[in-house]
Amino acid sequence: MQAKLDRDEISSTDVVAAMIAIAEVVEVDMGGTSGGLYSIFFNGLSKGLLEAQREKQSETATAEVWARGLEVCSDLSR
């Protein structure tokens, strides 16, 4: 992951894109069950954050957006 950060391949301005990129990294680089589980979490979180940004009508990842994004992510896992 550090190499992708060094090459600016993980967005520092778009939290949804960053979560998607992190999901890809952990799935490929970690591998195994842990990589798969973390990848599922980060993909769910990216969907939750996107939905939360739409609900809050905010392009900024505020504390409220993060909180709502995690709630949505939790709902997706049920």
LOTORDO-140773 format. One record per residue (C-alpha): residue in one letter; x, y, z. Coordinates in steps of 0.2 Angstrom, whole numbers, plus 5000, padded with zeros to 4 digits. Example, Ala and Ser with C-alpha at 12.3 -4.5 7.8 and 13.67 -1.06 7.14 Angstrom:
<drenkols>
A506249785039;S506849955036;
</drenkols>
This chain:
<drenkols>
M500050005000;Q501450125004;A502050114986;K500350164980;L500350304992;D502050364986;R501450364968;D499850454973;E498750314967;I497650324982;S496650484982;S496950614996;T495450714991;D494150584987;V493750475002;V492650354992;A493950334979;A495250304992;M494250175001;I493950084984;A495850084981;I496250024998;A495049884996;E495949824980;V497649834989;V497149735004;E496249604993;V497849584982;D499249614993;M498549535009;G497749395001;G496949245010;T495449265021;S496049425030;G496249515013;G494549455007;L493649515023;Y494549685024;S494149705005;I492349675009;F492349795023;F493249935013;N492049914998;G490549925009;L491250075018;S491550155001;K489650124997;G489150185014;L490150345012;L489450384995;E487650365001;A488050465016;Q488750605005;R487250604995;E486050605010;K487050745018;Q487250835002;S489050855006;E490650824996;T491650835011;A491950685022;T491350765039;A491250675055;E489350655051;V489650585034;W490950455041;A489650405055;R488250385043;G489350295031;L489850165044;E488050145049;V487550115030;C489049995029;S488449905045;D486649885037;L487449815021;S488249675031;R486549605038;
</drenkols>
